[in-house]
Each structure stands twice: as structure tokens, then as C-alpha cells.
Amino acid sequence: MKKDFLFDGTYEGLLSVLYYIVNRKEQINKIAITYLYQENFIVEKEYVDTDIRNSKKVYYLLKRKLSNDSIKNSYYAFLSEDDGIYTKIYSYYMQGLKYGKKLDLFLTNEDVYEIQKVSKKVSNEIHRYLGILRFKELENDYLYAKIKPDNNILTVLAKHFKSRLPQYNWIIHDENRKIAVIYNKAEWIISEFDLEFNYKIPKEEYHYQNLWKQYFNNVSIKSRENKKLQKKYIPTRYWKHLVEFF
């Protein structure tokens, strides 16, 4: 009998579900996050606790069987939080155990195509934010950036900026999800974060912002201004978090 399997929304939780399903030879209808699950009285449901030990077993198995690109594609698809994506990732992994490192060559396979498509969407947003994310200096010796991404990409941004800015304390705040990654010059964590976070900006920061605006205006060539092209590469929904646009 097919079941709906529920988990806590973490990647480790999803891998724990996969371990549970495969080892118990369960029939799957859908995999969903508990707090987003819509009750279905026709299909039986079961909640699977996150088990780090089991999730590591699944992860290392996938690392042996699949290519690095396949692992990355599936993780980026996970970050999309798209409806039904967790069930598709399960199907993708099952195909991976069959085809191995050649999995992503089977572009006519529906599971492969869907995961690659979603992964590319997430990858594009990550790449965009790596280029346009702007930090402000706060009075408490922290750098602060506010973003509003479509996808849950804080973990990827955290790894990047830990490498790029290891000597600073910083916060990247996801307004959509009311969470933030907080780094203290040593390690980072992701935590719930108040959307109405009150912060104080020193006068020097306003000075630097004005200098950046002046630079942006001075280097732009008015006669070659192309608003349509600008909006293509930096959609207007990102502008409110960019110093040069406000």
C-alpha cells in the first residue's frame, strides 16, 4: 500500500526518509514536509524522524554511485522547495542507483530532466546573488545584508561568504523565510530571524553608500543606457536591496 512520508524539511531529514523507504521496501505516494502537508484521508501517512547516522549512509552511497554534478543538481533542486520536488528527488536517486554516474546523460528521462531544470533555476539565482548581494556595516561590528530569494539558498551563500569574508562578522537575512545565516569569524549557523530586525547604521556607512552611488552614476554612459537589458540581468524585485538603485 502506498504511503505519504513526512519529514522535518532538512536535507538530512529527506535522506533519512530515503533510507527508511528503501530498507523497509515501502511503497511511496509522496514525500512532503510535515508543516506544509495537506491532509489526504485516502492515503496513509507516516512521519520519519531525522537520523543523522542513516542520512550519512545514504549520502555516502549516493557519492559513490552518482557523479558530483548529480549530487549538486539534486541538492539545488532540494533548495527550490518546489511543490512535489522531494518525491521527484527520490525518483531521481532511484534512477541514479540504476544508471550510476551516467545518470544526467539520460535527458529524455522525466526525472533527470525535471531535476536538471529546477537545479538550473536555483543555480541562476545563487549566481545572481553572489554578484549583487550588498552588505551594510552596523554599529555592533557586524556586516548585514537583506535578501528575498525565491529559493532557500542561504547554505550556499554561507559557504561562499565564509571563504570570501572570513575576517568579518556578518549576517545574511532571508526576508521571505524569516531566517538568517549568522557568522562570527569562525563558524556559521542558520537561525530564525525577526523580520522587523532593528539595526543601527553608523554615519560612515551612509558616507560609503553615497560614494558608491556617485561612482555608479559616474561610470554609467547615459547615451548607452538600456533599461530593458538592465532589468533582464537584474530584475526589478532585487533593486530595493541594492544601494545604487535607491
C-alpha positions in Angstrom: 0.0 0.0 0.0 1.4 3.4 -1.0 2.0 6.0 1.7 2.8 9.7 2.1 6.1 10.1 4.0 6.7 13.3 6.1 9.9 14.8 7.3 11.2 18.0 9.1 12.3 19.9 5.9 16.1 19.4 6.3 18.3 17.7 3.7 19.3 15.2 6.4 15.6 14.6 7.0 15.0 13.8 3.4 17.9 11.4 3.2 16.5 9.7 6.4 13.2 9.2 4.6 15.0 7.6 1.6 16.8 5.2 4.0 13.6 4.3 5.7 11.7 3.7 2.4 14.4 1.6 0.8 15.2 -0.5 3.8 11.6 -1.3 4.6 10.7 -1.7 0.9 7.8 0.8 1.4 5.5 1.9 -1.5 5.7 5.7 -1.9 2.9 8.0 -2.9 4.5 11.3 -1.9 7.3 12.9 0.3 6.4 16.2 1.9 7.5 18.5 4.8 5.3 18.0 7.8 4.2 21.6 8.4 3.3 22.0 4.7 1.5 18.7 4.3 -2.1 18.8 3.2 -4.1 16.0 4.8 -5.1 13.2 2.5 -7.6 10.8 4.1 -7.3 8.3 1.3 -3.6 7.8 1.6 -1.9 6.6 4.8 0.8 8.9 6.1 3.9 8.3 8.2 6.4 10.7 9.8 10.1 9.7 9.6 12.4 11.2 12.3 15.7 12.6 11.1 18.5 10.2 11.8 22.0 11.7 11.1 23.6 8.3 11.0 21.2 6.9 8.4 21.3 10.1 6.4 25.1 9.8 6.2 24.8 6.2 5.0 22.5 7.4 2.1 24.7 10.4 1.3 27.9 8.3 1.1 26.2 5.7 -1.0 25.0 8.4 -3.4 28.5 9.9 -3.5 29.9 6.5 -4.6 27.2 5.8 -7.2 26.5 9.3 -8.7 28.6 12.0 -10.3 29.4 15.2 -8.4 27.1 17.0 -10.9 24.2 14.7 -10.0 24.7 15.3 -6.3 24.8 19.1 -6.8 21.8 19.0 -9.1 19.7 17.1 -6.6 20.7 19.4 -3.7 20.0 22.5 -5.6 16.6 21.0 -6.6 16.0 20.4 -2.8 16.7 24.1 -2.1 14.0 25.1 -4.6 11.2 24.0 -2.2 9.0 23.5 -5.3 5.8 21.6 -4.8 6.4 17.8 -5.2 10.2 18.2 -5.6 11.1 15.8 -2.7 9.2 13.0 -4.4 11.0 13.8 -7.7 14.4 13.8 -5.9 13.5 10.3 -4.6 12.8 9.1 -8.1 15.9 10.8 -9.4 18.0 8.9 -6.8 16.4 5.6 -7.6 17.3 6.2 -11.3 20.8 7.1 -10.2 21.3 3.8 -8.4 20.4 2.1 -11.7 22.4 4.3 -14.2 25.2 5.4 -11.9 27.5 8.3 -12.9 25.8 8.4 -16.4 22.5 9.5 -14.9 22.5 13.0 -16.2 23.1 11.8 -19.8 19.6 10.4 -19.9 17.9 13.7 -20.8 14.8 12.1 -22.1 14.2 10.6 -18.7 11.5 12.7 -17.0 13.1 12.6 -13.5 16.5 13.6 -14.9 15.0 16.4 -17.0 12.9 17.8 -14.1 15.8 17.8 -11.6 18.2 19.5 -14.0 15.6 22.1 -14.9 14.9 23.0 -11.3 18.6 22.9 -10.4 19.4 25.4 -13.1 16.8 27.8 -11.8 18.3 27.6 -8.3 21.8 27.9 -9.7 20.9 31.0 -11.6 19.6 32.7 -8.5 22.6 31.7 -6.5 24.9 33.1 -9.1 22.9 36.3 -9.3 23.0 36.9 -5.5 26.8 36.2 -5.4 27.1 39.1 -7.7 24.6 41.6 -6.3 24.5 40.9 -2.6 25.3 44.1 -0.7 26.4 44.3 3.0 25.9 47.3 5.3 28.1 48.0 8.2 26.3 48.0 11.6 27.3 49.6 14.8 27.7 46.2 16.6 30.6 45.3 14.4 28.5 43.1 12.0 28.0 43.4 8.3 24.4 42.9 7.4 22.7 42.0 4.1 19.0 41.6 3.4 17.7 39.4 0.6 14.4 38.0 -0.6 15.2 34.9 -2.7 12.7 32.6 -4.4 14.8 29.6 -3.3 16.2 28.6 0.1 19.8 29.3 -0.8 21.3 30.6 2.5 23.5 27.5 3.0 25.2 28.0 -0.4 25.7 31.7 0.3 27.1 31.0 3.7 29.8 28.7 2.4 30.8 31.3 -0.2 31.0 34.3 2.1 32.7 32.3 4.8 35.5 31.8 2.3 35.4 35.4 1.0 34.9 37.3 4.2 36.4 35.1 7.0 37.7 38.1 8.9 34.3 39.8 9.5 31.2 39.1 11.5 28.2 39.1 9.1 24.5 38.3 8.8 22.6 37.4 5.6 18.9 37.8 6.3 16.3 36.0 4.2 13.1 38.1 4.5 10.9 35.5 2.8 11.6 32.8 5.3 12.3 34.9 8.3 15.7 33.1 8.8 19.3 34.3 8.6 22.8 32.9 8.4 25.0 34.4 11.2 28.8 34.2 11.0 31.1 35.0 13.9 34.6 34.9 12.2 34.8 31.2 12.9 31.6 29.3 12.1 28.1 30.0 10.8 24.6 28.9 11.8 21.2 29.3 10.3 18.5 30.5 12.7 15.1 32.0 12.9 15.4 35.8 12.5 12.9 38.6 13.2 11.7 40.2 10.0 11.5 43.5 11.9 15.1 43.4 12.9 16.2 46.8 14.2 19.7 47.8 13.5 21.8 51.0 13.7 23.9 52.1 10.9 27.0 54.3 11.6 27.4 57.6 9.8 30.4 56.3 8.0 28.3 53.7 6.3 26.0 56.3 4.8 29.1 58.1 3.5 30.3 55.0 1.8 26.9 54.3 0.3 26.8 57.8 -1.2 30.3 57.3 -2.6 29.2 54.1 -4.2 26.1 55.8 -5.7 28.3 58.6 -7.1 30.7 56.0 -8.6 27.8 54.1 -10.2 26.4 57.2 -11.7 29.8 58.5 -13.0 30.8 55.3 -14.7 27.5 54.8 -16.4 27.2 56.0 -20.0 23.9 57.8 -20.3 23.8 57.6 -24.1 24.1 53.8 -23.9 21.6 53.3 -21.1 19.4 50.3 -21.7 16.8 49.8 -19.0 15.3 46.7 -20.7 18.7 44.9 -20.7 19.4 46.1 -17.2 16.1 44.6 -15.9 16.9 41.3 -17.8 20.1 40.8 -15.8 19.0 42.4 -12.5 15.2 42.1 -12.2 13.5 45.0 -10.5 12.5 42.9 -7.5 16.2 42.8 -6.5 16.6 46.6 -6.7 15.4 47.6 -3.3 18.3 45.8 -1.7 20.9 47.4 -4.0 22.4 50.7 -2.8 22.8 52.0 -6.3 19.1 51.7 -7.1 17.7 53.5 -4.0 
